[in-house]
Structures are given as structure tokens and as C-alpha cells.
Amino acid sequence: MNLANKLTISRVCMVPFYILFMELGGFYNSIFALIVFSIASITDFFDGQIARKNKIVTSMGVFLDPLADKLLISAAFICFVEIKMLGISAWMVIAIITREFLITGLRSIAAYNNVIIPADKSGKFKTTSQIIIIIIIMMILIINEAFFKFVGLTPDVLKSYNYGSYATLAIIMEKTPFWATLVIVVLTVFSGTNYIWKYRELLSEK
């Protein structure tokens, strides 16, 4: 097994640790979850670079790389739905995961027909955007938990009283996760539609 595939598999192995820290919750566990997610995201960049640079792109890598991305991204958004302060709706996450199921199914059909579907520009941009947004949401979560842990202030308290810039910050942090995730939903649906249209011939009955 080459180095690129080892990095991809390591990303899959990090997903349970990310979920564990998110489920435990709290300021420090959220930081650990962010660290795990960031490291996993970095492996996503390097495994592709190493594979292309050393010309070791394999069928296993082509299959595992997008699968690892889907597991990591899906785990993050599912965990976010459970955190009420983030205000992320379940339908958003369902839309994101549905796209991933559809494209995975499309890749299965392609593999049956001896066709390999590589990640295109829209897919790569979608994945990069998802990673950036997840990191931003994680940071918002950590800031909220820091206010509560070290100052004893919840987001609702910050908004209710006249704390000036703190109240503004609380409102921004409250609205950002929802709207940022909505943007991701749009990008995800666009990317999925682009894949299906591009490889629509694979879906036709022969």
C-alpha cells in the first residue's frame, strides 16, 4: 500500500475520534475535535498531491479518497445538528448526505461499466468549501463554550443585555452557522447535479 492510500485510510480512522470528542462536548473536547478534523483535512490535501506527484494514482485511491471525505464531512454536519446553539437544520444535512449517496451510487454504476469518475473542479471546490465552513462553525462553537466556561455567559445572555460589541458578536455567531451551511447546501446540490449531468449516459438503460 502506497503512502497516499495510507493517508486516506488514516483520515477514515480519525472520524470515530472526531465523533467521540463532539459527543463528549465541552470547551476542551471541542478543541480536540477541531484538531482531529484539521489534521484529517490536511491529509486530504497531501494524499492527492503525493499520488499525482509520484504518479501512483490507483483504483483503490480513487475509491477511498472521496469515501473518506464523505465520512468526515457527513460526521461533522450530523454532529452539528445535535447542537442547538448552532441552529443548523436537519434538512440541510439530509440534502448534503443525499448528494453523497447519489454520487457514490453513480460511481458504483461507473465501476460496473469499467469507468472511473475522478473528482472534478466543482467537486473539489465543494469539498474545500465544506471543510472551511466546518472549521469556522467549530471555532464559533469553541468561542461560545469559552464564554460559558470562563465568563459564565451563554449566547442568549450576551444578546439579551447591552454588552456592546459582545452582543453583536453573539448575533453574528448565532446566524453564521445556519447561513454558511445553507451556502454549502447550494454548492453541494450544484456539484451533485453537475456530476449526474456529466455522466448521465451511465444512468440510461441499455
WOFEN-V811837 format. One line per field, one symbol per residue. psi: psi as a letter, one per 20 degrees, with the letter a starting at -180 (. if undefined). Layout:
psi=???
This chain:
psi=prhghggghhgghhghhggghhhhrrgghhggggggggghhhhhghhggggggjlkorhgghghghgggggggggghghhhiohihkpqhhghggghgghgghggghggghhjkpporpaghgghggggggggggghhhggggghgggghikprhhghhhrnjdhhgggggghghggghghgghgghggggghgggghkhhhiqp.
